[in-house]
Amino acid sequence: MKKITVNCPTCQKPVDYVPENEYRPFCSERCQMIDLGAWAEESYKIPVTPTAEDLEHIMDELDEQSGSEDGKQQSIGYRWQ
C-alpha cells in the first residue's frame, strides 16, 4: 500500500495519512482541537447570496418574533412588504 502524505490543515506540517494516525488529517490532537474550536466559533463560513425566497422566510420569522399579526413593527413603525 502506498503511503500518502498530506499537510496538516492547521499548521501545514507534513502528515502520513495512515490508519495508525488517529488524528489524521491533523498532525496532533492540538491541531485537531484548534480546528474544532474554529468550527464551534463559526469561523468557517460559505458565502451565500440570499434568494428572494430566503428573504421572505426571514421576514416572516421576524413578523412572528415581533408578535404582530398584521406585519407592523410596533416598536419602529415599519410594515413588511
PDB file of N, CA, C and O in Angstrom:
ATOM      1  N   MET A   1       0.845  -1.185   0.000  1.00  0.00           N
ATOM      2  CA  MET A   1       0.000   0.000   0.000  1.00  0.00           C
ATOM      3  C   MET A   1       0.890   1.249   0.000  1.00  0.00           C
ATOM      4  O   MET A   1       1.841   1.348   0.776  1.00  0.00           O
ATOM      5  N   LYS A   2       0.569   2.185  -0.872  1.00  0.00           N
ATOM      6  CA  LYS A   2       1.347   3.413  -0.993  1.00  0.00           C
ATOM      7  C   LYS A   2       1.024   4.362   0.158  1.00  0.00           C
ATOM      8  O   LYS A   2      -0.141   4.574   0.495  1.00  0.00           O
ATOM      9  N   LYS A   3       2.065   4.926   0.751  1.00  0.00           N
ATOM     10  CA  LYS A   3       1.892   5.875   1.845  1.00  0.00           C
ATOM     11  C   LYS A   3       1.554   7.243   1.262  1.00  0.00           C
ATOM     12  O   LYS A   3       2.224   7.727   0.349  1.00  0.00           O
ATOM     13  N   ILE A   4       0.515   7.851   1.798  1.00  0.00           N
ATOM     14  CA  ILE A   4       0.087   9.173   1.354  1.00  0.00           C
ATOM     15  C   ILE A   4       0.479  10.185   2.424  1.00  0.00           C
ATOM     16  O   ILE A   4       0.250   9.970   3.614  1.00  0.00           O
ATOM     17  N   THR A   5       1.066  11.277   1.989  1.00  0.00           N
ATOM     18  CA  THR A   5       1.425  12.359   2.899  1.00  0.00           C
ATOM     19  C   THR A   5       0.611  13.584   2.523  1.00  0.00           C
ATOM     20  O   THR A   5       0.540  13.972   1.357  1.00  0.00           O
ATOM     21  N   VAL A   6      -0.006  14.188   3.539  1.00  0.00           N
ATOM     22  CA  VAL A   6      -0.789  15.410   3.347  1.00  0.00           C
ATOM     23  C   VAL A   6      -0.262  16.465   4.305  1.00  0.00           C
ATOM     24  O   VAL A   6       0.485  16.143   5.229  1.00  0.00           O
ATOM     25  N   ASN A   7      -0.635  17.698   4.102  1.00  0.00           N
ATOM     26  CA  ASN A   7      -0.293  18.763   5.036  1.00  0.00           C
ATOM     27  C   ASN A   7      -1.404  18.907   6.067  1.00  0.00           C
ATOM     28  O   ASN A   7      -2.588  18.875   5.731  1.00  0.00           O
ATOM     29  N   CYS A   8      -1.008  19.065   7.319  1.00  0.00           N
ATOM     30  CA  CYS A   8      -1.969  19.305   8.391  1.00  0.00           C
ATOM     31  C   CYS A   8      -2.752  20.569   8.045  1.00  0.00           C
ATOM     32  O   CYS A   8      -2.144  21.594   7.736  1.00  0.00           O
ATOM     33  N   PRO A   9      -4.088  20.523   8.089  1.00  0.00           N
ATOM     34  CA  PRO A   9      -4.888  21.702   7.751  1.00  0.00           C
ATOM     35  C   PRO A   9      -4.634  22.906   8.672  1.00  0.00           C
ATOM     36  O   PRO A   9      -4.870  24.050   8.283  1.00  0.00           O
ATOM     37  N   THR A  10      -4.158  22.643   9.874  1.00  0.00           N
ATOM     38  CA  THR A  10      -3.955  23.724  10.831  1.00  0.00           C
ATOM     39  C   THR A  10      -2.557  24.336  10.744  1.00  0.00           C
ATOM     40  O   THR A  10      -2.420  25.554  10.633  1.00  0.00           O
ATOM     41  N   CYS A  11      -1.519  23.496  10.795  1.00  0.00           N
ATOM     42  CA  CYS A  11      -0.150  24.028  10.843  1.00  0.00           C
ATOM     43  C   CYS A  11       0.664  23.763   9.582  1.00  0.00           C
ATOM     44  O   CYS A  11       1.799  24.227   9.468  1.00  0.00           O
ATOM     45  N   GLN A  12       0.102  23.032   8.646  1.00  0.00           N
ATOM     46  CA  GLN A  12       0.739  22.723   7.363  1.00  0.00           C
ATOM     47  C   GLN A  12       1.936  21.770   7.468  1.00  0.00           C
ATOM     48  O   GLN A  12       2.671  21.611   6.494  1.00  0.00           O
ATOM     49  N   LYS A  13       2.144  21.141   8.610  1.00  0.00           N
ATOM     50  CA  LYS A  13       3.221  20.160   8.778  1.00  0.00           C
ATOM     51  C   LYS A  13       2.871  18.900   7.982  1.00  0.00           C
ATOM     52  O   LYS A  13       1.708  18.495   7.986  1.00  0.00           O
ATOM     53  N   PRO A  14       3.822  18.268   7.304  1.00  0.00           N
ATOM     54  CA  PRO A  14       3.543  17.031   6.573  1.00  0.00           C
ATOM     55  C   PRO A  14       3.096  15.916   7.531  1.00  0.00           C
ATOM     56  O   PRO A  14       3.690  15.719   8.591  1.00  0.00           O
ATOM     57  N   VAL A  15       2.050  15.202   7.143  1.00  0.00           N
ATOM     58  CA  VAL A  15       1.468  14.146   7.978  1.00  0.00           C
ATOM     59  C   VAL A  15       1.231  12.906   7.130  1.00  0.00           C
ATOM     60  O   VAL A  15       0.730  12.999   6.009  1.00  0.00           O
ATOM     61  N   ASP A  16       1.595  11.737   7.671  1.00  0.00           N
ATOM     62  CA  ASP A  16       1.286  10.482   6.986  1.00  0.00           C
ATOM     63  C   ASP A  16      -0.199  10.189   7.178  1.00  0.00           C
ATOM     64  O   ASP A  16      -0.689  10.090   8.303  1.00  0.00           O
ATOM     65  N   TYR A  17      -0.904  10.053   6.055  1.00  0.00           N
ATOM     66  CA  TYR A  17      -2.345   9.787   6.101  1.00  0.00           C
ATOM     67  C   TYR A  17      -2.538   8.271   6.128  1.00  0.00           C
ATOM     68  O   TYR A  17      -2.804   7.641   5.104  1.00  0.00           O
ATOM     69  N   VAL A  18      -2.397   7.711   7.317  1.00  0.00           N
ATOM     70  CA  VAL A  18      -2.485   6.259   7.520  1.00  0.00           C
ATOM     71  C   VAL A  18      -3.425   5.983   8.686  1.00  0.00           C
ATOM     72  O   VAL A  18      -3.599   6.839   9.553  1.00  0.00           O
ATOM     73  N   PRO A  19      -4.039   4.790   8.721  1.00  0.00           N
ATOM     74  CA  PRO A  19      -4.958   4.455   9.814  1.00  0.00           C
ATOM     75  C   PRO A  19      -4.329   4.556  11.201  1.00  0.00           C
ATOM     76  O   PRO A  19      -5.040   4.795  12.178  1.00  0.00           O
ATOM     77  N   GLU A  20      -3.030   4.381  11.307  1.00  0.00           N
ATOM     78  CA  GLU A  20      -2.362   4.453  12.606  1.00  0.00           C
ATOM     79  C   GLU A  20      -2.359   5.867  13.185  1.00  0.00           C
ATOM     80  O   GLU A  20      -2.213   6.042  14.395  1.00  0.00           O
ATOM     81  N   ASN A  21      -2.515   6.861  12.339  1.00  0.00           N
ATOM     82  CA  ASN A  21      -2.563   8.253  12.807  1.00  0.00           C
ATOM     83  C   ASN A  21      -3.991   8.569  13.204  1.00  0.00           C
ATOM     84  O   ASN A  21      -4.827   8.863  12.349  1.00  0.00           O
ATOM     85  N   GLU A  22      -4.272   8.510  14.489  1.00  0.00           N
ATOM     86  CA  GLU A  22      -5.644   8.714  14.968  1.00  0.00           C
ATOM     87  C   GLU A  22      -6.153  10.141  14.777  1.00  0.00           C
ATOM     88  O   GLU A  22      -7.355  10.385  14.880  1.00  0.00           O
ATOM     89  N   TYR A  23      -5.262  11.077  14.502  1.00  0.00           N
ATOM     90  CA  TYR A  23      -5.665  12.474  14.333  1.00  0.00           C
ATOM     91  C   TYR A  23      -5.743  12.900  12.873  1.00  0.00           C
ATOM     92  O   TYR A  23      -6.012  14.067  12.587  1.00  0.00           O
ATOM     93  N   ARG A  24      -5.513  11.977  11.945  1.00  0.00           N
ATOM     94  CA  ARG A  24      -5.482  12.343  10.524  1.00  0.00           C
ATOM     95  C   ARG A  24      -6.736  13.088  10.123  1.00  0.00           C
ATOM     96  O   ARG A  24      -7.806  12.707  10.599  1.00  0.00           O
ATOM     97  N   PRO A  25      -6.703  14.076   9.324  1.00  0.00           N
ATOM     98  CA  PRO A  25      -5.565  14.595   8.564  1.00  0.00           C
ATOM     99  C   PRO A  25      -4.686  15.553   9.365  1.00  0.00           C
ATOM    100  O   PRO A  25      -3.787  16.181   8.806  1.00  0.00           O
ATOM    101  N   PHE A  26      -4.939  15.668  10.666  1.00  0.00           N
ATOM    102  CA  PHE A  26      -4.153  16.577  11.503  1.00  0.00           C
ATOM    103  C   PHE A  26      -2.907  15.878  12.006  1.00  0.00           C
ATOM    104  O   PHE A  26      -2.842  14.649  12.026  1.00  0.00           O
ATOM    105  N   CYS A  27      -1.915  16.661  12.415  1.00  0.00           N
ATOM    106  CA  CYS A  27      -0.667  16.088  12.906  1.00  0.00           C
ATOM    107  C   CYS A  27      -0.750  15.718  14.383  1.00  0.00           C
ATOM    108  O   CYS A  27       0.015  14.880  14.860  1.00  0.00           O
ATOM    109  N   SER A  28      -1.680  16.342  15.110  1.00  0.00           N
ATOM    110  CA  SER A  28      -1.753  16.127  16.552  1.00  0.00           C
ATOM    111  C   SER A  28      -3.157  16.447  17.068  1.00  0.00           C
ATOM    112  O   SER A  28      -3.996  17.005  16.360  1.00  0.00           O
ATOM    113  N   GLU A  29      -3.375  16.076  18.317  1.00  0.00           N
ATOM    114  CA  GLU A  29      -4.650  16.410  18.955  1.00  0.00           C
ATOM    115  C   GLU A  29      -4.806  17.928  19.070  1.00  0.00           C
ATOM    116  O   GLU A  29      -5.908  18.458  18.930  1.00  0.00           O
ATOM    117  N   ARG A  30      -3.697  18.617  19.324  1.00  0.00           N
ATOM    118  CA  ARG A  30      -3.738  20.073  19.445  1.00  0.00           C
ATOM    119  C   ARG A  30      -4.295  20.716  18.174  1.00  0.00           C
ATOM    120  O   ARG A  30      -5.199  21.549  18.241  1.00  0.00           O
ATOM    121  N   CYS A  31      -3.753  20.326  17.014  1.00  0.00           N
ATOM    122  CA  CYS A  31      -4.226  20.896  15.751  1.00  0.00           C
ATOM    123  C   CYS A  31      -5.684  20.511  15.489  1.00  0.00           C
ATOM    124  O   CYS A  31      -6.455  21.302  14.946  1.00  0.00           O
ATOM    125  N   GLN A  32      -6.049  19.302  15.877  1.00  0.00           N
ATOM    126  CA  GLN A  32      -7.435  18.857  15.715  1.00  0.00           C
ATOM    127  C   GLN A  32      -8.381  19.717  16.561  1.00  0.00           C
ATOM    128  O   GLN A  32      -9.459  20.092  16.100  1.00  0.00           O
ATOM    129  N   MET A  33      -7.980  20.027  17.793  1.00  0.00           N
ATOM    130  CA  MET A  33      -8.809  20.838  18.688  1.00  0.00           C
ATOM    131  C   MET A  33      -8.883  22.294  18.233  1.00  0.00           C
ATOM    132  O   MET A  33      -9.917  22.943  18.390  1.00  0.00           O
ATOM    133  N   ILE A  34      -7.797  22.804  17.673  1.00  0.00           N
ATOM    134  CA  ILE A  34      -7.822  24.166  17.123  1.00  0.00           C
ATOM    135  C   ILE A  34      -8.863  24.247  16.016  1.00  0.00           C
ATOM    136  O   ILE A  34      -9.645  25.197  15.958  1.00  0.00           O
ATOM    137  N   ASP A  35      -8.871  23.242  15.132  1.00  0.00           N
ATOM    138  CA  ASP A  35      -9.838  23.210  14.038  1.00  0.00           C
ATOM    139  C   ASP A  35     -11.270  23.075  14.567  1.00  0.00           C
ATOM    140  O   ASP A  35     -12.176  23.751  14.082  1.00  0.00           O
ATOM    141  N   LEU A  36     -11.472  22.208  15.553  1.00  0.00           N
ATOM    142  CA  LEU A  36     -12.803  22.039  16.141  1.00  0.00           C
ATOM    143  C   LEU A  36     -13.285  23.347  16.760  1.00  0.00           C
ATOM    144  O   LEU A  36     -14.456  23.705  16.633  1.00  0.00           O
ATOM    145  N   GLY A  37     -12.375  24.061  17.432  1.00  0.00           N
ATOM    146  CA  GLY A  37     -12.736  25.348  18.014  1.00  0.00           C
ATOM    147  C   GLY A  37     -13.145  26.355  16.957  1.00  0.00           C
ATOM    148  O   GLY A  37     -14.062  27.147  17.173  1.00  0.00           O
ATOM    149  N   ALA A  38     -12.469  26.330  15.812  1.00  0.00           N
ATOM    150  CA  ALA A  38     -12.837  27.245  14.722  1.00  0.00           C
ATOM    151  C   ALA A  38     -14.243  26.934  14.216  1.00  0.00           C
ATOM    152  O   ALA A  38     -15.013  27.847  13.916  1.00  0.00           O
ATOM    153  N   TRP A  39     -14.577  25.645  14.122  1.00  0.00           N
ATOM    154  CA  TRP A  39     -15.943  25.278  13.716  1.00  0.00           C
ATOM    155  C   TRP A  39     -16.954  25.741  14.764  1.00  0.00           C
ATOM    156  O   TRP A  39     -18.009  26.274  14.423  1.00  0.00           O
ATOM    157  N   ALA A  40     -16.625  25.534  16.046  1.00  0.00           N
ATOM    158  CA  ALA A  40     -17.546  25.912  17.127  1.00  0.00           C
ATOM    159  C   ALA A  40     -17.780  27.422  17.158  1.00  0.00           C
ATOM    160  O   ALA A  40     -18.875  27.877  17.489  1.00  0.00           O
ATOM    161  N   GLU A  41     -16.759  28.191  16.815  1.00  0.00           N
ATOM    162  CA  GLU A  41     -16.894  29.657  16.783  1.00  0.00           C
ATOM    163  C   GLU A  41     -17.481  30.160  15.471  1.00  0.00           C
ATOM    164  O   GLU A  41     -17.613  31.366  15.266  1.00  0.00           O
ATOM    165  N   GLU A  42     -17.832  29.233  14.587  1.00  0.00           N
ATOM    166  CA  GLU A  42     -18.384  29.545  13.268  1.00  0.00           C
ATOM    167  C   GLU A  42     -17.429  30.401  12.449  1.00  0.00           C
ATOM    168  O   GLU A  42     -17.854  31.300  11.723  1.00  0.00           O
ATOM    169  N   SER A  43     -16.133  30.116  12.569  1.00  0.00           N
ATOM    170  CA  SER A  43     -15.131  30.826  11.776  1.00  0.00           C
ATOM    171  C   SER A  43     -15.153  30.403  10.316  1.00  0.00           C
ATOM    172  O   SER A  43     -14.777  31.173   9.432  1.00  0.00           O
ATOM    173  N   TYR A  44     -15.595  29.175  10.065  1.00  0.00           N
ATOM    174  CA  TYR A  44     -15.679  28.677   8.699  1.00  0.00           C
ATOM    175  C   TYR A  44     -17.068  28.965   8.163  1.00  0.00           C
ATOM    176  O   TYR A  44     -18.061  28.495   8.718  1.00  0.00           O
ATOM    177  N   LYS A  45     -17.143  29.726   7.100  1.00  0.00           N
ATOM    178  CA  LYS A  45     -18.433  30.072   6.510  1.00  0.00           C
ATOM    179  C   LYS A  45     -18.356  29.963   5.003  1.00  0.00           C
ATOM    180  O   LYS A  45     -17.313  30.221   4.402  1.00  0.00           O
ATOM    181  N   ILE A  46     -19.449  29.586   4.407  1.00  0.00           N
ATOM    182  CA  ILE A  46     -19.560  29.535   2.960  1.00  0.00           C
ATOM    183  C   ILE A  46     -20.384  30.741   2.542  1.00  0.00           C
ATOM    184  O   ILE A  46     -21.540  30.859   2.949  1.00  0.00           O
ATOM    185  N   PRO A  47     -19.822  31.643   1.738  1.00  0.00           N
ATOM    186  CA  PRO A  47     -20.577  32.833   1.342  1.00  0.00           C
ATOM    187  C   PRO A  47     -21.773  32.450   0.458  1.00  0.00           C
ATOM    188  O   PRO A  47     -21.644  31.670  -0.486  1.00  0.00           O
ATOM    189  N   VAL A  48     -22.914  33.005   0.784  1.00  0.00           N
ATOM    190  CA  VAL A  48     -24.144  32.704   0.062  1.00  0.00           C
ATOM    191  C   VAL A  48     -24.889  34.009  -0.193  1.00  0.00           C
ATOM    192  O   VAL A  48     -24.977  34.865   0.687  1.00  0.00           O
ATOM    193  N   THR A  49     -25.415  34.152  -1.380  1.00  0.00           N
ATOM    194  CA  THR A  49     -26.275  35.277  -1.695  1.00  0.00           C
ATOM    195  C   THR A  49     -27.713  34.814  -1.474  1.00  0.00           C
ATOM    196  O   THR A  49     -28.162  33.877  -2.133  1.00  0.00           O
ATOM    197  N   PRO A  50     -28.446  35.458  -0.555  1.00  0.00           N
ATOM    198  CA  PRO A  50     -29.811  35.010  -0.279  1.00  0.00           C
ATOM    199  C   PRO A  50     -30.732  35.237  -1.477  1.00  0.00           C
ATOM    200  O   PRO A  50     -30.612  36.220  -2.207  1.00  0.00           O
ATOM    201  N   THR A  51     -31.645  34.299  -1.647  1.00  0.00           N
ATOM    202  CA  THR A  51     -32.649  34.419  -2.708  1.00  0.00           C
ATOM    203  C   THR A  51     -33.839  35.206  -2.178  1.00  0.00           C
ATOM    204  O   THR A  51     -33.926  35.469  -0.979  1.00  0.00           O
ATOM    205  N   ALA A  52     -34.750  35.582  -3.059  1.00  0.00           N
ATOM    206  CA  ALA A  52     -35.970  36.281  -2.650  1.00  0.00           C
ATOM    207  C   ALA A  52     -36.770  35.407  -1.688  1.00  0.00           C
ATOM    208  O   ALA A  52     -37.377  35.911  -0.742  1.00  0.00           O
ATOM    209  N   GLU A  53     -36.770  34.099  -1.933  1.00  0.00           N
ATOM    210  CA  GLU A  53     -37.488  33.170  -1.051  1.00  0.00           C
ATOM    211  C   GLU A  53     -36.862  33.154   0.346  1.00  0.00           C
ATOM    212  O   GLU A  53     -37.576  33.113   1.348  1.00  0.00           O
ATOM    213  N   ASP A  54     -35.525  33.185   0.412  1.00  0.00           N
ATOM    214  CA  ASP A  54     -34.844  33.239   1.706  1.00  0.00           C
ATOM    215  C   ASP A  54     -35.232  34.509   2.461  1.00  0.00           C
ATOM    216  O   ASP A  54     -35.544  34.458   3.651  1.00  0.00           O
ATOM    217  N   LEU A  55     -35.212  35.638   1.772  1.00  0.00           N
ATOM    218  CA  LEU A  55     -35.544  36.911   2.408  1.00  0.00           C
ATOM    219  C   LEU A  55     -36.992  36.929   2.892  1.00  0.00           C
ATOM    220  O   LEU A  55     -37.287  37.457   3.964  1.00  0.00           O
ATOM    221  N   GLU A  56     -37.885  36.355   2.103  1.00  0.00           N
ATOM    222  CA  GLU A  56     -39.290  36.288   2.508  1.00  0.00           C
ATOM    223  C   GLU A  56     -39.441  35.448   3.771  1.00  0.00           C
ATOM    224  O   GLU A  56     -40.202  35.801   4.672  1.00  0.00           O
ATOM    225  N   HIS A  57     -38.717  34.342   3.832  1.00  0.00           N
ATOM    226  CA  HIS A  57     -38.762  33.472   5.009  1.00  0.00           C
ATOM    227  C   HIS A  57     -38.240  34.222   6.244  1.00  0.00           C
ATOM    228  O   HIS A  57     -38.821  34.122   7.325  1.00  0.00           O
ATOM    229  N   ILE A  58     -37.160  34.963   6.080  1.00  0.00           N
ATOM    230  CA  ILE A  58     -36.597  35.741   7.185  1.00  0.00           C
ATOM    231  C   ILE A  58     -37.601  36.795   7.656  1.00  0.00           C
ATOM    232  O   ILE A  58     -37.791  36.986   8.857  1.00  0.00           O
ATOM    233  N   MET A  59     -38.230  37.463   6.722  1.00  0.00           N
ATOM    234  CA  MET A  59     -39.216  38.490   7.080  1.00  0.00           C
ATOM    235  C   MET A  59     -40.394  37.873   7.833  1.00  0.00           C
ATOM    236  O   MET A  59     -40.888  38.456   8.798  1.00  0.00           O
ATOM    237  N   ASP A  60     -40.843  36.695   7.394  1.00  0.00           N
ATOM    238  CA  ASP A  60     -41.930  36.003   8.089  1.00  0.00           C
ATOM    239  C   ASP A  60     -41.531  35.656   9.521  1.00  0.00           C
ATOM    240  O   ASP A  60     -42.325  35.814  10.448  1.00  0.00           O
ATOM    241  N   GLU A  61     -40.299  35.184   9.697  1.00  0.00           N
ATOM    242  CA  GLU A  61     -39.821  34.855  11.033  1.00  0.00           C
ATOM    243  C   GLU A  61     -39.751  36.091  11.920  1.00  0.00           C
ATOM    244  O   GLU A  61     -40.087  36.024  13.102  1.00  0.00           O
ATOM    245  N   LEU A  62     -39.318  37.217  11.365  1.00  0.00           N
ATOM    246  CA  LEU A  62     -39.268  38.455  12.130  1.00  0.00           C
ATOM    247  C   LEU A  62     -40.670  38.901  12.541  1.00  0.00           C
ATOM    248  O   LEU A  62     -40.870  39.372  13.661  1.00  0.00           O
ATOM    249  N   ASP A  63     -41.639  38.752  11.636  1.00  0.00           N
ATOM    250  CA  ASP A  63     -43.026  39.082  11.972  1.00  0.00           C
ATOM    251  C   ASP A  63     -43.522  38.227  13.127  1.00  0.00           C
ATOM    252  O   ASP A  63     -44.177  38.728  14.042  1.00  0.00           O
ATOM    253  N   GLU A  64     -43.211  36.938  13.086  1.00  0.00           N
ATOM    254  CA  GLU A  64     -43.642  36.024  14.144  1.00  0.00           C
ATOM    255  C   GLU A  64     -42.988  36.382  15.473  1.00  0.00           C
ATOM    256  O   GLU A  64     -43.643  36.335  16.514  1.00  0.00           O
ATOM    257  N   GLN A  65     -41.710  36.737  15.451  1.00  0.00           N
ATOM    258  CA  GLN A  65     -40.999  37.092  16.672  1.00  0.00           C
ATOM    259  C   GLN A  65     -41.515  38.385  17.284  1.00  0.00           C
ATOM    260  O   GLN A  65     -41.489  38.554  18.503  1.00  0.00           O
ATOM    261  N   SER A  66     -41.983  39.293  16.441  1.00  0.00           N
ATOM    262  CA  SER A  66     -42.467  40.572  16.958  1.00  0.00           C
ATOM    263  C   SER A  66     -43.844  40.436  17.600  1.00  0.00           C
ATOM    264  O   SER A  66     -44.283  41.316  18.340  1.00  0.00           O
ATOM    265  N   GLY A  67     -44.520  39.329  17.309  1.00  0.00           N
ATOM    266  CA  GLY A  67     -45.842  39.124  17.866  1.00  0.00           C
ATOM    267  C   GLY A  67     -46.906  39.923  17.164  1.00  0.00           C
ATOM    268  O   GLY A  67     -48.030  40.015  17.657  1.00  0.00           O
ATOM    269  N   SER A  68     -46.591  40.494  16.048  1.00  0.00           N
ATOM    270  CA  SER A  68     -47.520  41.313  15.294  1.00  0.00           C
ATOM    271  C   SER A  68     -48.177  40.475  14.212  1.00  0.00           C
ATOM    272  O   SER A  68     -47.497  39.876  13.379  1.00  0.00           O
ATOM    273  N   GLU A  69     -49.499  40.438  14.229  1.00  0.00           N
ATOM    274  CA  GLU A  69     -50.220  39.637  13.249  1.00  0.00           C
ATOM    275  C   GLU A  69     -50.438  40.378  11.936  1.00  0.00           C
ATOM    276  O   GLU A  69     -50.612  39.740  10.897  1.00  0.00           O
ATOM    277  N   ASP A  70     -50.432  41.713  11.957  1.00  0.00           N
ATOM    278  CA  ASP A  70     -50.698  42.452  10.727  1.00  0.00           C
ATOM    279  C   ASP A  70     -49.422  42.878  10.006  1.00  0.00           C
ATOM    280  O   ASP A  70     -49.474  43.599   9.009  1.00  0.00           O
ATOM    281  N   GLY A  71     -48.255  42.419  10.528  1.00  0.00           N
ATOM    282  CA  GLY A  71     -46.996  42.716   9.849  1.00  0.00           C
ATOM    283  C   GLY A  71     -46.369  44.030  10.248  1.00  0.00           C
ATOM    284  O   GLY A  71     -45.296  44.365   9.747  1.00  0.00           O
ATOM    285  N   LYS A  72     -47.004  44.798  11.140  1.00  0.00           N
ATOM    286  CA  LYS A  72     -46.438  46.073  11.560  1.00  0.00           C
ATOM    287  C   LYS A  72     -45.461  45.849  12.703  1.00  0.00           C
ATOM    288  O   LYS A  72     -45.721  45.075  13.624  1.00  0.00           O
ATOM    289  N   GLN A  73     -44.358  46.528  12.625  1.00  0.00           N
ATOM    290  CA  GLN A  73     -43.388  46.519  13.713  1.00  0.00           C
ATOM    291  C   GLN A  73     -43.812  47.607  14.689  1.00  0.00           C
ATOM    292  O   GLN A  73     -43.688  48.794  14.387  1.00  0.00           O
ATOM    293  N   GLN A  74     -44.302  47.219  15.840  1.00  0.00           N
ATOM    294  CA  GLN A  74     -44.836  48.170  16.797  1.00  0.00           C
ATOM    295  C   GLN A  74     -43.760  49.131  17.309  1.00  0.00           C
ATOM    296  O   GLN A  74     -44.042  50.308  17.529  1.00  0.00           O
ATOM    297  N   SER A  75     -42.528  48.642  17.500  1.00  0.00           N
ATOM    298  CA  SER A  75     -41.519  49.480  18.136  1.00  0.00           C
ATOM    299  C   SER A  75     -40.956  50.543  17.201  1.00  0.00           C
ATOM    300  O   SER A  75     -40.561  51.611  17.670  1.00  0.00           O
ATOM    301  N   ILE A  76     -40.905  50.286  15.882  1.00  0.00           N
ATOM    302  CA  ILE A  76     -40.289  51.262  14.999  1.00  0.00           C
ATOM    303  C   ILE A  76     -41.196  51.681  13.846  1.00  0.00           C
ATOM    304  O   ILE A  76     -40.810  52.533  13.046  1.00  0.00           O
ATOM    305  N   GLY A  77     -42.372  51.113  13.745  1.00  0.00           N
ATOM    306  CA  GLY A  77     -43.354  51.582  12.784  1.00  0.00           C
ATOM    307  C   GLY A  77     -43.201  51.130  11.345  1.00  0.00           C
ATOM    308  O   GLY A  77     -43.833  51.713  10.464  1.00  0.00           O
ATOM    309  N   TYR A  78     -42.390  50.115  11.063  1.00  0.00           N
ATOM    310  CA  TYR A  78     -42.248  49.633   9.705  1.00  0.00           C
ATOM    311  C   TYR A  78     -43.312  48.609   9.359  1.00  0.00           C
ATOM    312  O   TYR A  78     -43.828  47.909  10.230  1.00  0.00           O
ATOM    313  N   ARG A  79     -43.629  48.532   8.091  1.00  0.00           N
ATOM    314  CA  ARG A  79     -44.541  47.480   7.631  1.00  0.00           C
ATOM    315  C   ARG A  79     -43.756  46.629   6.638  1.00  0.00           C
ATOM    316  O   ARG A  79     -43.191  47.137   5.669  1.00  0.00           O
ATOM    317  N   TRP A  80     -43.734  45.320   6.902  1.00  0.00           N
ATOM    318  CA  TRP A  80     -43.040  44.394   5.999  1.00  0.00           C
ATOM    319  C   TRP A  80     -43.864  44.221   4.751  1.00  0.00           C
ATOM    320  O   TRP A  80     -45.081  44.053   4.824  1.00  0.00           O
ATOM    321  N   GLN A  81     -43.222  44.260   3.619  1.00  0.00           N
ATOM    322  CA  GLN A  81     -43.947  44.085   2.358  1.00  0.00           C
ATOM    323  C   GLN A  81     -43.449  42.889   1.615  1.00  0.00           C
ATOM    324  O   GLN A  81     -43.944  42.587   0.529  1.00  0.00           O
TER     325      GLN A  81
END
